[in-house]
Amino acid sequence: MSQNPHICAAWADTGYVQVWDLSSHLNALAESETEGVQGAAAVFNQAPLYKHKHKYEGYAIDWSLLVPGAGRLVSDYLGIAIIEFISGNLRLLAAATWNIDNTPFVGHTASVEDLQWSPTEPHVFASCSVDGSIAIWDTRWGKLPAASFKAHNADVNVMPWNRLASCMFASGSDDGTISIRDLRLLEEGDSVVAHFEYHKHPITSIEWSPHEASSLAVSSSDNQLTIWNLSLEKDEEEEIEFKAQTKEQGQKDLKELHWHAQIPGMDSTSLCLQIFRARCHQMVLDR
């Protein structure tokens, strides 16, 4: 949770949503190595702040960045919002006193794969699904989506919102395609401003750069991580040459990537936690 980084939430395949206070873990890291080992048992045995059981395993969860009063643990009030997947529908886990809104958000016909709160609108979030669609929701408008559209011809796995340009978000699919959309164009029918078909295997993670609104990084099941820059002009010859020279990057089963928060151009990917400075060709928007 950005408002209080020592608070985190997690889904489990048991169907539990749990909220944790990681202060003990962070304090252990700050101690000497000996003190950290001695305190390990107490850290590992701590109970979650909150725990809720559902019938089904969930896949997506996100903290709202904009809810007032978020993280006020001392008063037993956590002003947050967690979105959960429950059998094809979405439920809003209310902020105050951990009450649950038992009326689901209904709009998808298959499991929800990713959820993103708007970086600028506290009542708005988006979701993507195995049904190939993306939905935009406004919690003030009831339990039906404010907008919904077909996004890809296969499962939509990820859908990050651009925090530096809130009108833009990306989506990645099981067919390896990536789309960039401008929400301002939704009413016109076609909000796609860029569509890439470089990867041939499922997209597993996408993240916009926190330093540059036009850049994003993508990982795929083809064991590649690519950097895209929408501000440059497309060079067909360079793109063909790049594809011919591309090799696997030393990792298998890339599941998630993140930009370094302080160092522009540096990424990390999961599985073996490889960290590297981006020095790859930038596939760009054909204007």
N, C-alpha and C positions, 0 to 999 in steps of 0.2 A: 504494500500500500504506500503510494508516494507520500501521502500526508504523514505517515508514520512508518518508515521503512522496516522497523523491527516486527511489524505485523504482516503475516502472509496467510493466504488461503490456498487450499489444495483439494482437488477431487481424488478419490481412490476408486479402484475397481470393486470395492465392497459396497459402493453406493453412498459412502459418507462424504459430506462436505465438512471440512474442519478448518478452523481459524486458529492460528498459532501466534504466540508471542515469542519471538526469537531472541529476546534480550539476553537470556542466559547463554545462548550459543555465542552471541556476539561478544559478551563479556568474557567468555572462556577464551576466545581468540585473542582478546586484548591482554590476557594474563600471560605469565611465563609458561613455558611448555609443561613444566612439572605441575604447576597449579591447575593447568587446563586438564591434564590427565586425571588428577585427583577429583576434580569436580564433574567428571564426565557422567557418572552414574545419575546424579541429580538432574543434569541437563537432559539426558536421554529418557528419563522416566517422567518428565513433566506432562501434564494433561493439556489438551487444547483449550483455548478460551471458549470455543463454541464448537458443537458437533451436532450434525443433523443427518439422519438416515433417510434415504430414498430407496425406491424399489430398484432403480436402474443405475448403472454406471453412467457418469457424465464425462464430457469431453472438453467443455469450454467454461472459462470463468474469468471475470475481469473486475477490477476495482474502478469505481468512478473517481475521477480526479477532481470533480467539481462540487461534490455534495458538501454543504456547509457543516462545520463541526466535526469533520472526519477525524477519527483517532482519539476521541476524548475518553480514554480508558479509565481515568481516575473517577469519572462520574458514572461509570457503568453504562455509558452511551457511546456507541461506535457509529458515527455518522457515515456509513458506507453503503454500497450496494453491490451485491454479488448476483450474477446471473447464472442459473443452472440449466442444464438440459435434463428434461424428464420425459422420456418416451415421446420424443418428437415435438414437445412443447417447451416453453420457457417459463420459469417462475422467477419472480423478483423476491430475493431475500431482503426484507425490510431492514432499514438501518437501526431504528430505535428498538431497544430491548430485544433484538434478535427475533422479532416476530416474523412469521412467514405468511406471505400472501398466497393463499391456497388456490387462487384463480389463475390458471396458466395463461401465458401469452401464446395464442394459437395462430399459426400461419404456415409452418413448415410441415411437410408430409413425411419427412425422414429425420434422422438424427442431426442435431446441430453440432457443427464441427468447430466453430470459432465465434466469439462474441467480442465486440469492441464498443466501449462507451465513447461518445463524441468527446473530443478534447475541448470543445467550446460550449456545448449545450448540455446542461446537467440532467435533462429529462430524456435525452435521445441516445439510443444505442443501435447498433447494427448486428446482424447475425447472418451466418452462411451455413449451408446445409448439404447433406448428401443428395438432396433432391435437385441440386444444381442451381438453387436460387439464393439470392441475397435479399434480406428484408431490413427495412429501416423502421424503428419503433419509437414512439413518443409516449412515455408512461402517462401523460396527461390525457391522452386520447383513447384510453381503454386498452383492451387486450388484443386488438387486431393491428397488423402492421400499417403504418402510415404510407408505406410504399413497398412494393415487392416486385422483383423482376428476375427473369432467367439470366444467369451470369455466365455459365459455362455448360458444355455438353456432357460433363461428368461431375463427380463429387467436387464440391468446393471445400477445400481443406483449411485455408487460411484467408484472413481478410483484415489486414492492418490499416488503421486510420492514420493519415499523415498529421502529426501534431504541429508541424510548422505551416501547413497549408490545409486547414481543416475541411476544405471543399473536396479534397482528393483522398481516395483510398484505393488500395490495390487488392487483388484477389488471385489466388493460385489454385489450380485444379489437379485432379488425378490424371488428366490427360497431358500434363506438363505445361499447359498454357498459363500465361499471366496477363491479366487485364488491369488497366489503370482507368479509373472513372472519376468524373467531375460531377459531384452531386448537384451542382447548379443546372446541369443539363438533363436531369431526370424527367422533368415535365415535357421535354422535347422528344422523349422516346429513346434516344440513344446517348447514353452518358459516357460511352467508351471513348477515351482520347488516345489510348495506345493499347496494342495487343501484341504479345510476343509469343512465339512458338519455338523458342530455342531448345528448351528442355524436352526430352522425350519420355520422361518418367514422372511420377507424381511429385508435385510441389509440396514440400514438407514445412517450410517456414519462409516468411517474408518479413522484413522490417525496414521501415523508412529510416534514413539517417537522421540522428538528432541534431546534426550540424548543418545539413544542406537539404532544403525542401525538395529538390529535384532528384535526389539519389536514394536508391533502395538496394538492399541485398536480398538474394534469393538462394535457398538451398533446395536440393531435389534428391530423389531416390536414385538418380543417375550418378551419385557421389560427386557432384559438382556444386560449388558455390559461385554465383555470378553477381557482379556489381552492375547496376544499370544507372545511367544518368540521362534524364529526360531533357536536359537543357542543351545537349549537343546535337549536331546534325548527323544523320545516318550516312555511313560510308559503306556501300555495298561490297566493294572489293576488300576492304579491311575486314568486314564481317565474315566473308567467305574464307579468307586467310586464317582468321582467328579460329573458326570452327574446325578447320583442317589440322590446326596445331594443338587444339585443346586435348588435355590429358586429365585423368583422374588426379585429385589433389591430395591423395594419401589417406583419406578417411573413407569409411564405409557407413552406410545407413545414417546419413545426416538427418537429424530430427529437428534441430532448432538452432538458430543463430541470433547473435545480438551484436550491435555496434558498441564500441567502447564509449562510455559516457563522457570521458574527458579527452580522448585522443582521436581526432578526426581521421577517418580512413582505416581504423583498426576494427577488426571483427573477431568474434570467437564463435566456434561451432561446437555442438554437443557431441557426446559419445566419448571422445578422448580429450575433450576440452582443448583443442588446438587453438592457438591464438596467432594471428598473422596480420600484417599490414596489407591492405588491399592494393594489389598491383596488377590488376587484370583489365582486359579490354572492357570498355563501357558500351553496352548495347543501348541504343538511344531511340528516342521518339522520332519517327518520320513525319515531319511537319508538312 
